[in-house]
């Protein structure tokens, strides 16, 4: 009886076929593991350089670190470091001294809080209402109102701002100036000027200088007695003025120096955004009789809002970490008038108070996360709705 060839093949396997199938399975397994092997170095770097220090610093923020003979000692103390900053001996340094609110400042603060409550009420009546969204908005209103009150109560004549308020001044004032000046310069250079390429290079020069160099530069510029601009200060009648000896002018000097350094960053990104605006749309609107202000409001601004929101967010997060300019220019003084949260954390670390420094860093992380979340979810979305 003859056996069909297919039946024979199904009953008897060629040893070479078995070997080939085993090799194929091995190759498939190696391919599956290859992705993990290739990702392992990057994951290891992230774990070692980012996640591990983050967890260690979190533990340190609940501990007291001190050097002892032969090494160091870490004792868990719970929320003591945070309590010291918010309610204890470091409260004045961190939050500042609360003063009596003038009537006008109180009315402005009440109007601002009223506006926040009105926006919360509108959301509660909207069809987009969700439980999570309502809770997050309530937290946002409470936290924002507390920060607004803290700024208003510490910046009047009787109050003294702490490092938190000083940081907020540098963030709000510096980022606002940088955006407005950067947008103005970008709007200027997007025109058909004969030497605009030369000015592009000139406007980028401050960003190429190290922050330490800019700090020393502005330290010389603000020296009205011996600095390179002292003849100009003398001619203006400001020869006896001490920029860095008074709280308000010292903070202004830091804002101006930071603005001079980081305006090119805003400028170059906004210039690219403006050059991407459709020229045909602008020309068509101009033919229809639109004014320059109308062109900017209804065509240019809606086009650059997504880029503007992104660059403001990036710069705002970086501005919260400002340390070089106040450290070099004023040393945080006079007193603590220009001391930021990052500088306070650095001073605590330098004095071996690693627990207090870590607690400050995590409070800064909470504030930055809250500010960025509010900006992305509320401010940016609202601007897109109004101008879109």
C-alpha positions in Angstrom: 0.0 0.0 0.0 1.5 3.3 -1.1 1.5 6.2 1.4 0.8 9.6 0.1 3.8 12.0 0.2 1.8 14.6 2.1 0.9 12.0 4.7 4.5 11.0 5.0 5.6 14.6 5.5 3.0 15.0 8.2 4.2 11.9 10.0 7.9 12.3 9.5 9.7 15.7 10.1 12.9 16.5 8.4 15.6 17.2 11.1 16.7 20.3 9.1 13.2 21.7 9.3 13.1 21.2 13.1 16.4 23.0 13.3 15.2 25.9 11.2 12.0 26.3 13.2 14.0 26.4 16.5 16.3 29.0 15.0 13.3 31.1 13.9 11.8 30.9 17.4 15.1 32.0 19.0 15.4 34.9 16.5 11.8 36.0 17.4 12.6 35.9 21.1 15.8 37.9 20.6 13.8 40.5 18.6 11.3 40.8 21.4 14.0 41.3 24.0 16.0 43.7 21.8 13.7 46.6 22.4 14.1 46.2 26.1 17.9 45.9 25.9 18.0 49.1 23.7 15.7 51.0 26.1 17.6 49.8 29.3 20.4 52.5 29.1 18.0 55.3 28.8 15.7 54.0 31.5 18.6 53.5 33.8 19.8 57.1 33.3 16.4 58.5 34.0 16.0 56.3 37.1 19.5 57.2 38.4 19.6 60.9 37.5 15.9 61.9 38.0 13.7 59.5 39.8 16.1 58.3 42.5 17.2 61.9 43.5 13.5 62.9 43.5 12.6 60.2 46.0 15.7 60.8 48.1 14.9 64.5 48.3 11.3 63.7 49.2 12.5 61.6 52.1 14.9 64.3 53.2 12.1 66.9 53.3 10.6 64.8 56.1 14.0 64.3 57.9 16.7 66.2 59.7 20.1 65.6 58.1 23.3 66.3 60.0 26.9 65.4 59.7 28.4 63.3 62.5 31.8 61.9 63.1 32.5 59.3 60.5 29.6 60.1 58.3 26.1 61.5 58.5 22.8 60.9 60.3 19.3 61.2 59.0 16.3 61.3 61.5 12.7 61.2 60.3 10.8 64.2 61.8 7.6 64.2 59.8 6.2 67.5 58.6 8.4 69.6 60.9 10.4 71.2 58.0 7.1 72.2 56.2 5.6 73.4 59.5 8.6 75.6 60.1 8.2 77.2 56.7 4.5 77.7 56.8 3.8 78.4 60.5 7.1 78.4 62.4 10.4 80.2 62.6 10.8 80.5 58.8 7.3 81.8 58.1 8.5 85.4 57.9 11.3 84.4 55.5 9.1 82.3 53.3 5.7 84.0 53.4 6.6 87.5 54.5 5.2 89.9 57.1 1.5 90.6 56.7 0.5 94.3 56.8 -2.8 96.2 56.9 -4.4 96.5 53.5 -5.2 100.0 52.2 -8.8 100.6 51.1 -7.9 100.8 47.4 -5.8 97.6 47.5 -8.6 95.9 49.5 -11.2 96.9 46.9 -9.0 95.7 44.0 -8.4 92.4 45.8 -12.1 92.0 46.5 -12.9 92.7 42.8 -10.3 90.1 41.8 -11.7 87.4 44.1 -15.3 88.3 43.0 -14.2 87.8 39.4 -12.9 84.3 40.3 -16.1 83.5 42.1 -18.1 84.7 39.2 -16.2 82.4 36.8 -16.7 79.5 39.2 -20.4 80.2 39.3 -20.6 80.3 35.5 -18.9 77.0 35.3 -21.3 75.5 37.9 -24.2 76.5 35.6 -22.6 75.3 32.3 -23.5 72.0 30.6 -19.8 71.0 30.8 -20.0 70.7 34.6 -18.2 67.7 36.0 -17.5 66.8 39.7 -13.7 66.7 39.2 -13.7 69.9 37.2 -15.7 71.7 39.9 -13.4 70.5 42.7 -10.3 71.6 40.8 -11.8 75.0 40.1 -12.7 75.5 43.8 -9.1 74.6 44.8 -7.8 77.0 42.1 -10.0 79.8 43.4 -8.9 79.3 47.0 -5.2 79.0 46.1 -5.2 81.9 43.7 -7.1 84.1 46.2 -4.6 83.2 48.9 -1.6 84.1 46.7 -3.3 87.4 45.7 -4.0 88.3 49.3 -0.4 87.4 50.3 1.0 89.7 47.6 -1.3 92.5 48.4 -0.7 92.3 52.2 3.1 92.0 52.0 3.8 94.6 49.3 2.2 97.6 51.1 4.0 100.0 53.4 3.7 98.0 56.6 4.3 94.5 55.1 7.5 92.8 54.0 7.4 90.3 51.1 8.9 86.8 51.6 10.7 84.7 49.1 7.4 83.4 47.7 6.1 86.8 46.8 9.5 88.0 45.5 9.6 84.9 43.2 6.0 85.7 42.0 7.1 89.3 41.3 10.0 88.2 39.1 7.8 85.6 37.3 4.8 87.9 36.6 6.8 91.0 35.9 9.7 89.5 34.0 7.6 87.1 31.8 5.1 89.9 31.0 7.9 92.3 29.9 9.8 89.7 28.0 6.7 88.7 26.0 5.6 92.2 25.2 9.1 93.4 24.2 9.8 90.1 22.3 6.5 90.4 20.4 7.2 94.1 19.6 10.7 93.3 18.2 9.3 90.3 16.3 6.5 92.5 14.8 9.2 95.1 13.8 11.5 92.6 12.1 8.7 90.8 10.3 8.4 94.0 8.2 10.5 94.4 5.1 13.4 96.3 6.7 16.7 96.5 4.7 18.9 95.4 7.6 16.6 93.0 9.5 19.1 90.1 9.3 21.7 92.2 11.1 19.2 93.1 13.9 18.2 89.5 14.3 21.8 88.7 15.3 22.0 91.8 17.5 18.8 90.9 19.4 20.1 87.4 20.1 23.4 88.5 21.7 22.1 88.7 25.3 21.0 85.1 25.3 24.5 84.0 24.3 26.0 85.5 27.5 26.2 83.4 30.7 23.8 84.5 33.4 26.7 85.1 35.8 28.2 87.5 33.3 24.9 89.3 32.9 24.6 89.6 36.7 28.1 91.2 36.9 27.3 93.4 33.9 24.1 94.9 35.5 25.9 95.2 38.8 28.3 97.6 37.1 25.5 99.3 35.2 23.5 100.0 38.3 26.6 101.5 40.1 25.8 105.2 39.9 29.1 106.2 41.5 31.8 104.2 39.7 30.1 102.2 37.0 30.5 102.7 33.2 27.2 104.6 33.1 28.0 106.9 36.1 28.4 110.0 33.9 24.8 109.4 32.5 23.4 108.9 36.0 25.2 112.1 37.1 23.8 114.0 34.2 20.3 112.8 35.0 20.7 113.9 38.6 20.7 110.3 39.9 24.3 110.1 41.0 23.4 109.6 44.6 20.8 106.9 43.9 21.5 103.4 45.1 19.8 100.9 42.9 20.7 97.9 44.9 20.3 99.5 48.3 16.6 99.9 48.2 14.1 97.0 48.0 11.9 98.3 45.2 14.7 99.4 42.9 16.7 96.3 43.6 13.8 94.1 42.5 13.4 96.4 39.5 17.1 95.9 38.6 16.7 92.1 38.8 13.6 92.2 36.6 15.4 94.4 34.0 18.4 92.2 33.9 16.4 89.0 33.6 14.3 90.7 30.9 17.4 91.7 29.0 18.7 88.2 29.1 15.5 86.3 28.1 13.7 88.6 25.8 15.7 87.1 22.8 14.2 83.7 23.6 10.7 85.1 23.3 11.7 87.2 20.2 13.1 84.4 18.1 10.1 82.0 18.7 7.5 84.7 18.2 9.3 85.8 15.0 9.1 82.3 13.6 5.4 82.2 14.5 4.7 85.6 12.8 6.5 84.6 9.7 4.2 81.6 9.5 1.1 83.7 9.4 -0.6 83.6 6.0 0.4 86.7 4.0 -2.5 86.1 1.5 -5.1 86.5 4.3 -3.5 89.7 5.6 -3.3 91.2 2.1 -6.9 90.3 1.4 -8.0 91.9 4.6 -6.0 95.0 3.8 -7.6 95.3 0.4 -11.0 95.1 2.2 -10.0 98.1 4.3 -8.9 96.5 7.6 -6.7 98.7 9.8 -3.4 97.6 11.3 -5.0 97.1 14.7 -7.8 94.9 13.2 -5.3 92.8 11.2 -3.4 92.2 14.5 -6.5 91.5 16.6 -8.4 89.2 14.2 -5.7 87.6 12.0 -2.2 87.7 13.5 -3.0 87.3 17.2 -5.3 84.2 16.9 -2.6 82.6 14.7 0.2 83.1 17.2 -1.8 82.4 20.4 -0.9 78.6 20.6 2.8 79.4 20.1 2.6 82.4 22.5 0.9 80.2 25.2 3.6 77.6 24.9 6.6 79.9 25.0 5.0 81.8 28.0 4.5 78.5 29.8 8.1 77.4 29.2 9.5 80.8 30.3 7.3 80.9 33.3 8.5 77.5 34.6 12.1 78.6 34.1 11.4 82.0 35.8 10.3 80.3 39.0 13.8 78.8 39.2 15.6 82.2 38.9 18.7 82.2 41.1 21.8 83.6 39.2 20.6 87.1 38.7 19.5 87.9 42.3 22.5 86.0 43.7 25.1 87.8 41.6 23.4 91.2 41.4 22.1 91.7 44.9 23.0 88.6 46.9 19.3 88.4 47.8 19.4 91.8 49.5 18.9 94.3 50.8 17.9 92.0 53.5 15.7 89.4 51.7 14.1 91.9 49.3 15.3 90.0 46.2 15.8 86.5 47.6 13.8 83.9 45.6 12.7 80.5 46.6 15.5 78.8 44.7 18.1 81.1 46.3 16.6 80.4 49.8 16.7 76.7 49.1 20.4 77.1 48.0 21.3 79.0 51.1 19.7 76.4 53.3 21.5 73.6 51.4 24.8 75.5 51.8 24.3 75.7 55.6 23.8 71.9 55.7 20.0 72.2 56.3 19.3 69.6 53.6 15.8 68.8 55.0 14.7 72.4 54.9 16.2 72.9 51.5 14.3 69.8 50.2 11.1 71.0 51.8 11.4 74.4 50.0 12.1 72.6 46.7 8.9 70.5 47.0 6.9 73.6 48.0 8.3 75.3 44.9 7.4 72.2 42.8 3.8 72.4 44.1 3.5 76.1 43.2 5.0 75.6 39.7 2.8 72.6 39.0 -0.3 74.5 40.2 0.6 77.6 38.1 1.3 75.6 35.0 -1.9 73.6 35.3 -4.0 76.7 35.8 -2.3 78.4 32.9 -2.8 75.4 30.5 -6.3 74.4 31.5 -7.9 77.9 32.1 -5.9 80.8 30.8 -4.7 79.2 27.5 -8.1 77.6 26.8 -9.9 80.9 27.5 -7.6 82.8 25.2 -8.2 80.3 22.4 -11.9 80.6 22.9 -11.9 84.4 22.8 -9.5 84.8 19.9 -10.2 81.6 18.0 
